[in-house]
Amino acid sequence: MWAYESVFYQIYPLGFCGAPRENDGVTVNRIAKVSGWLDHIKAAGANAVYMSPVFESDSHGYDTRDYSKIDCRLGSNADFADMCKKLHDKGLKIVLDGVFNHVGRGFWAFKDVQEKKWDSPYKDWFNISFGGNSPYNDGFWYEGWEGHYELVKLNLRNPAVVEHIFSCIRGWVEEFDIDGLRLDVAYLLDQDFIRRLRSFCDGLKPEFFLVGEMIHGDYNRVVGDGLLHSCTNYECYKGLYSSFNSMNMFEIIHSLKNQFGPENWCRYRGKNLLCFVDNHDVTRVASILNNPNHLPLIYGLLFAMPGIPCVYYGSEWGAEAKKTPGSDDNLRPCFDAPVFNGLTRQIAAFAKAHRENPELTRGDFKDIVLTNRQCIFRRQADGQRMFVAINADDKPYVAHFDAQAGRAMNVLTGQWHDFGGGSELKPYSVEYWKIVD
């Protein structure tokens, strides 16, 4: 599976392209802006792009009106197809957001129910009771996503709903040649639906990638044979920044051992989870870390731990933004142009090492040295070994351990490393030591 060896770059198109907050019905080719960022995305080390919602919606994209039409605020279907071709020409895979748990109140089938009530042929597409009423005074009650009635929950037990979704996905592949889908709120999706989706997509396009949003719960419920290929690793998201802010590397290493360690009881060994330090729903990592010196280090850890790394647009140069109650707009800004600075250069080096070394894409995980402020762990695959060392302290640290090797190369710098006499870690440093003899 191509995705297991990829580095993802996430874009939130409506914000990225500077679209109006509410759908104004005016078609403007704003999505063309992405084409001007392709060289930057490649230079930052990514070879796949994940785009948050792009289909016609009421406002923020997760309130879909029409799965078959690109949001007019981004352009036409032809505009989007042209952009996708340019991404593929650059060697970049494309994964879109599949928002199938719910739709917006402007969704065409729901509007038919509003108009015709009992007489609508689409009334069973949703979970509706005509014996009640909604906060919008529709004359009937319906289930909204987690109590948000602007988001109308779909009835995925209805074969007609599933067939409509599958027909649209087929259209996305035929029209845009997409390479995969990220499933919004996968933790709420019916497992039967997930199995049907996997079977359908397996027959639609070779190695069509399915990754689910899992904020909590057991990832094995949605990831595995006949299910999704991957899901978001929110457990380690929290552990990443918390370990640096509390100067307690035990937290993230404990999570990684529980998930991917050598013991038989480890929960997700052999699975390739999507890992991140921020995204469109959470405070940017540059704003959540207490010490800015830890910013390169957290990315060094992200690209070295088991999983598929994903970088959120703007964060590769240290953009800041805090999540605020009631709105995520400040997390999804429109930048005039990309920035390539020292942090971007370090991330590009981490990404290159991740892509080019099988130890980092599919190797096992074993912790070697662990203190509150330092950690060293080993990744191993196909007889290749790499030691990853991080010093979060402002002082040097000398680590003593048996590497069962004399020399290694730091793949980030090309310099040789000799394990004899202990390994000295500079303050605020990341080392990737590949064993060569």
N, C-alpha and C positions, 0 to 999 in steps of 0.2 A: 504493500500500500504506500503510494507516494507521500501521503500526508505524514506518515510516521517519521520520515526523514526530512521534513520541511521546517522552515521558519515562517510563521505567519505574521502579517501586518494587518491590523484591524483599522478600518475606516468607518465612521458613521456618516454616510453620504449626505443626509439632509443638513447636518451641522457643518460638515467639511466643506460643502458647496455653498454655504450661506443662503439656504432656502428659507422662505418665510416660515414662521412657526406654525401657522395654520394654512391649510390647503386653499390657495386663492384661485385655483382653476386655470391658471395661466401657464402654458407650456414654455419653458425656458431650458435650453440645453446647458444646464449647470454641470452635469456629470462629466462633461468634457474636461473639467478642471483636473480630474484624476490623471488624465493622460500626461499632464505636465509634471506629475510627481513620480512617474515610473522610474526614471533614472535614479531618483533619490531613494525610492523603495528598494531597488536593486542594490544600490551602494550601501544601504543600511543593513544588508545581509539577508533580506527576505526573499523567498521564492514562491510565496502564496499570499493572496490577499483575501481577507474575510471582510465582507461588506454587511453592515447592519441594514435594516429594511430599506428596500428600494421600490416597493410596489405601491400603487395608489393608496393613499391613506388619508384619514381625517386630519392628523397633525404630526405626531412624532414617529410615525412609521409602523409602530406595533398595533395600530388601530386600522387594519387593512380595509379598504373599500373594494379592491378588485385585484385578485392574484394574477391576472393576465396582462395587466397594464403597468408600465413603469410610471412612478409618480410624476405628474406633469411638472412639478417644481424642479425635477432633475432632468427632464427632457422626454423625448419620445422613445418608443421601443427601439427604433432605428438608431437613435443616439446612443442608447445603452449597448446595443449590439456592436456598434463601432468601437466603443470604449473597451468592451470585452475582447474584441479581436486584437486591439493594441496591447492589452495585458498579456494575452497568449503569445503574441509576436515577441514579447520581451521575456518569454519563458516563465511567466507568472500564472499559477493556478488561481481559480476563482471559486470562492465559497460564498453563497448568499444566505441571508437569514430566512428560515422557513418558520413563519409565525402561524402555527396551525391549531393552537389551543383556543384562540379567540380571534375575533375580528372587531372592527370598529362599528359604531352605530350607522355609519354611512355605507356599510357593506350592502351590495345590491340585493341580496336575498333577504337580509333583515329589513330593509326598507319595504320590500314586498309584503312582509308580515305586518309591518306597521300599517300599511295601507289596507290590506285585505283581511287581517286577523285570521279567523278560522278558515277562511276560504283560500289562504295562501298555500300553494304546494310546497313551500319551504318552511312551514311552521315546525316541522320535525327536524330541521337542520340545527335547531337550538333547543335548550332546555327551558321550555316555556310553560307557564300556567296561566290560563285565561281566567282563573278565579281570583287573581290578584292584580297588583299594579306595580309599576316601576317608579323609581325616583324621577323619571322623566315624564310620568303620567301618560305612558303608552297605552293604557287600558289592558295591560297584561304584565305579569311578572316574568322575568327571565334571569338566568344565572349569569352573573358577571364574574370576571376573573378576580378572585380574592376580594370580592366586594366592590370592585371598581366597575360601575355600570356603564362607563363609556367603552368598556371592553366586553363584548358579548361572547360568552363561551360557546364554542361549536360542539355539536353532538357527534363525536367521532365514532359512535356506535352505529350511526346511520350510514349504510353503504353508499348512498348518493353523495354524501359529504366527502367521504373518502375518495370516491371516483372522481369528484370534481377537483380535489386537491392533486391527485395523481395526474390527472389530465393537464393541470397547470404546470406541474413539475416537468412533465414530458415537453411541454411547450418551452419551458426555460432552457432545457437542454438543446432542443432543436433550434431555437431562436438565438440563444446567447452562448451555447456550448459551455455551460457552467460545469464545475468539477465536483461540487458537493454542496451540502446544506448544513447550517448550524440550526438546530431545533430550539426555538425559544421555549422557556419553561418546560424542559423535557421531564422534569420531576413530576409534572402533572399529567403527562401524556399517558393514555391507556397503552399498556404493554402489547395488547393485540394489534393496536394501530402501528406501534413501532415495528413489530415483526412484519406486518404487511408492507410497511414502507421500505424496510430493508430488502425484502424479497423483490419488490417492484424496482427499486433503484439498482439492485444487482443486475437485473436484466435490462436496465435502461442504458447504462454506460459502464465500461470496465473501470473498476476501482473508484466508483462514485463514493465520495467520503461523506459520512454522516457523523456529526458531533453534536451532543446535546448539552444544554445549559442545566447543570446540576448545582444548585446552591447549597443543598443539604441532602441527607439521605445516603443510602448505600448505592454506590456507583454501579455495582454489579447488577442492579435491577434494570439498568438501561444499556449497559455496555457488555458485549460478548457475542458469541456465535448466534447469528440470526437476529441480533439486536443492533445497536449503534456501534460504530468503530471506536468512538471516544466520547469523552464528556469533559466539561470544565472542572478543574481541580481547585475548587474554592477552599478546601481544607488547607492546602498548602499555600494558597494566596494569603490567608491570614497569618499562617506561620512564618512566611517570608518576611513581611515587614515587622511583625511583632518580635521576631528573634533579634533583629537589629535594634529596634527601639528599646527593648528591655535588656539588651546586651546579654542574651541568653540563647546561644546557638543550639542548646538542647531541644528547644521547641521545634524548630524546623527539622532537625535530624531525627527526632523522635517520630514526627509525622512521616518522614520519608522511609524510616525503618518499618513502621507499621504498614505502609502501603506497598513498599517494593523490596524489603529486606529478604535475606536468604531463608528465613523460617517458613515452614509450610503454612502457617496461619496468616501470613501477610495477605492483605485483602486484594491488592490490585497488581500483583507481580505478573508481568507479561502483558499488561494493558498499557496503552499509550494515551495518557490523559493530556488534555490541553491546559498548559500552564501559563500564568500571567502574573504581572505585578500590579496591573491596573487595567481598566476597560471603561466602557461608556457608562457604567452604572455605579462606579466607585470613585472615591477621591484619588487623584493622580498621585503616583508614588513619590514624586518630588515634593508634594505637599504633605504627605503623611509621614515621611521619615524625619526623625528628630535631628539627625546629623547628615548634612549634605555629602560628607565624605563616604557615606554608605551607599550612595546612589549607584556608582559603578559596580560595587560589590554585590548588590542585590541582583543586578542583571547577570553578573558573573555566576551567581548561584542558580539563577533561573535557567540559563543555557547549559548548565552542567548537570542538573538534577534530571531524573527520569521524566520523560514526557515530551510534548510538542510545545516549544516556546512560541508565544504570541506577544507582539509589541503593539501598543495602542498609539495611533498617530499623534505626533507631537511630543510624546513622552520620551522618544529617543533622543531628543535634545534637552530634556528637562523641563518641559512646559508644566506649569502649576495650575491646579484647580481643585477646589474643595466641593464635595457634595453638599448641597443645601436642601433643607426641607421643602418639598412641594415642587421642585423643578431640578432637572438634570441638565438644563441648557448650557450652563457654564462648563460642564464636562465634555461638551460636544461642539467646540468652537469652529469658526472658519478662520484658518490661518492664511495670510496673504501668500506665503511661500514657505517651503520647507527650510529647515536649518540643519546644517551639517557641522557639528562642533566636536569638541573633544569627547563628550559622552557618546555621541553618535559613532565616532570612530572606534571607541571601545566596544560598543554593542556590535558593530560590524565585525570586529575581530572575534568576539564570542560566537556570533552567528556562523562565521566561516568555520571555526573549530567544530561547532556542533554539526554542521552539515557534512564535514569531510571526515569525521571520525566515528566509526560505527559504535565505539564504546559509549559515546554520548547520545546516540539516537536509540540504541536498543540494548545497551549493556546492563548487567546486573548492578546492584547497589550494595555497598558494604561500608559502614563507618569505620574509620581507622583511628583518628585522634579527635577528641571532643572536649572542649572547655567552654566556659561561658562566652568567650570572645573569639575563639578560633574553632575551625573544624577542618578536617581532612577526610575525604571519603574516596573510595575506589569505584570506578566504573570498568566493567570488563565484558568483552564480547569477542567471539571468534579468536581467542588466544591473545587479543590485544588488550592492554591495560592502560588506564589513565588514572592518575591521582589528582584530585581537585583540592586545592588548599585555599582557605580564606582566613584572613586576619582582620577582624573588625575593630581592633584596638589601635590606639594612636602610638603604640610602642612596638618595637620588633618582638618577635616570638620565635624561639627555636624549638622545633618539634623533633622528637626522637621516635622512630618507628621502623620496623623491618619491612622495607619495600620489596625484599627478595629480588633486588636488582641493584646494579651499580650506578647506572646512569639513566637519565631521562632527558627529553627535550621539552622545554616550555613551548607549546604550540602557539601561544599568544605572542611570543617574542622571538622565537627561533634560537634562544640561548640554551646551552646545555646545563643540566643540573646534576650534581653529584650528591648522592644520599649519604655518603660517608661523613661521619662527625655530626650528623643532625641536619635538619633543613631549616634555614632561617627565613622567616617570613617578614617582609617589610611592613611597616604600619599601613593600614588600609589597603591591603593588597589581595589580588586574586592570581592564582597560578594554576595552569593546566599542564601537568607533567605526564607526558606520554613515554612509557617505558620502551627503551630501544635495545637494551641488553641486560 
